[in-house]
Structures are given as C-alpha cells and as structure tokens.
C-alpha cells in the first residue's frame, strides 16, 4: 500500500503484535480534514492484512487526542479548508462545490453534504469494521468529531482529567457515526447531546463510555499493559469475538441511524443558527465563535485546546 508511505495526518508502525496509528497534526489539535478518514482506513486495512498484528493502538500526538474537525480552516473559510486536494472538478469534494454549498445565498444541496460526510463516516467506521481489536488512548481532549474516532474504537482508555464530548450539539453539528446511544444508553446520550456538555475521564468510566481511566503519568503504561494482554490471544480468536460482538450493534439499526445522522449533520450546518455561527467564525475567527457559543454553559469548549 503505497498510500501509507505518504501519510500526512497520522503515522503507522508495527511493534511486535501491535499496530500503532497515531494522529500527527499536533499544531492543529490533530484536527480532522478530509484526508484523515481516508488515511485512517488505509492504516486499518494494512493492519487487517498483516498476520503479525493482533491489536491496533490508536492515539494522538501533542496536547490531546483530537479536537474535532479542523474548523479553524473550514468554518473561517466557508468549508474550503476541509477539501481534499485531488478532488475532481464538480465532485462533492471539490473545494468550489463545498464552498458554494455553504453559501447562505446559494441553494443548499443536501446530497453534497451527505457525499462528503458519509465518506468520513466510512473512514471512521473502518475502526469498527476492522478485523483486529482497536484500543483508543485519549489524553487531554477528545471533542466534537474526535469522538467519532474514539467511539468507533472497541475499547477506550482515558486520562482521568481528559475532556470528552460533543459541544457542536449546541450549534453546527450532529454526531454522524451515531454511536452515543450504543455506547452509554439512551438517557445518558440525551443528557450529553441536549446540552453539548463534556465528561471528564473519570466520568466517562462511570458512564460506561471508557473502560479505564488513569492519571496522565500512568496512562501510557496502563494502555500498553492492556494491549499486551489482548495481543496474547490468537488472531483468529480476536477476529471471531469482534465480529460476533459487533453483530449485536448492527442488529439494533446502527447503519440506518448513521445515514440519518449524516443527513442531519448537514441540516444542522444550514439552519439560521448554523449560518450565523459560520458567519461569526468567518468574521471573528473560530475560537471566538466557539467561546461565545459555549460561555453560557460555563465551559470554554474545544477552543481551549487549539494552538
């Protein structure tokens, strides 16, 4: 897979029986661009096909795991910052098409949004559908679209004081992978998405979102211990267990819900409030728009962790 030789958003390496995927844009909070889901899927596919690999470790470089979509580029620039560089002219990933589709004065085509975001969902869900178990390590922060990566993983181990949640529930977003209910149950998912509030790492364990939380000084060692323990099992056992357990989620209607959520995410960015948020980001900068959005709730939002 030549694509892995030119990764721009992450790194990939194999040590022993562990494939390590590490988000690697720390200066941008490991923010998500349209390249990231594509590169993620390529890394997972490499791990799937490598007989040495028993388990995948997902982590992020820098101050935190992932601050969500790189909205400082996209919201401030009418979504152009999200566009992939080699998209054919006129395609849903063409920067001109994306920008035009987010112009309040132009007609919105929901299928353009769906084509763009469903492609991202497929990339995130490569973690869920991949043959090998995925252990996600979260430190610092995991917010907005970053939670798609964490929730699509099989096991989440988090720093005690990390921040995890979906603040765009307040304006300009719907979680496209739609895994919150499956991970923590209906009432708890409503509690988070009706407010946009975040959980600490300790709270994430208490709510059933994460399997373990540890102080930062112990986090790496604890994750490595879990990875080594999983890696002791034969690959065939791990593949069978993951496939079996994931069927229970699929049978609950996950894929239909994801299609709905992906359309709803586009709608959320084209409401009067969504346009207002985008216009404010373009005028004052994304950090200011997020700060103004989140200040009434008593938290600073993901802008705290940017730059």
C-alpha positions, 0 to 999 in steps of 0.5 A: 500500500503505497498510500501509507508511505505518504501519510500526512495526518497520522503515522503507522508502525508495527511493534511486535503484535501491535499496530500503532496509528497515531494522529500527527497534526499536533499544531492543529489539535490533530484536527480532522480534514478530509484526508484523515478518514481516508488515511485512517482506513488505509492504516486499518486495512494494512493492519487487517492484512498483516498476520503479525498484528493482533491489536491496533493502538490508536492515539494522538500526538501533542496536547490531546487526542483530537479536537474535532474537525479542523474548523479553524480552516473550514468554518473561517473559510466557508468549508474550503479548508476541509477539501481534499486536494485531488478532488475532481472538478464538480465532485462533492469534494471539490473545494468550489462545490463545498464552498458554494454549498455553504453559501447562505445565498446559494441553494443548499444541496443536501446530497453534497453534504451527505457525499462528503460526510458519509465518506468520513463516516466510512473512514471512521467506521473502518475502526469498527469494521476492522478485523483486529481489536482497536484500543483508543488512548485519549489524553487531554481532549477528545471533542466534537468529531474526535469522538467519532474516532474514539467511539468507533474504537472497541475499547477506550482508555482515558486520562482521568482529567481528559475532556470528552464530548460533543459541544457542536450539539449546541450549534453546527453539528450532529454526531454522524457515526451515531454511536452515543446511544450504543455506547452509554444508553439512551438517557445518558446520550440525551443528557450529553447531546441536549446540552453539548456538555463534556465528561471528564475521564473519570466520568466517562468510566462511570458512564460506561463510555471508557473502560479505564481511566488513569492519571496522565503519568500512568496512562501510557503504561496502563494502555500498553499493559492492556494491549499486551494482554489482548495481543496474547490471544490468537488472531483468529480468536480476536477476529471471531469475538469482534465480529460476533460482538459487533453483530449485536450493534448492527442488529439494533439499526446502527447503519440506518441511524448513521445515514440519518445522522449524516443527513442531519449533520448537514441540516444542522450546518444550514439552519439560521443558527448554523449560518450565523455561527459560520458567519461569526467564525468567518468574521471573528475567527473560530475560537471566538465563535466557539467561546461565545457559543459555549460561555453560557454553559460555563465551559470554554469548549474545544477552543481551549485546546487549539494552538 
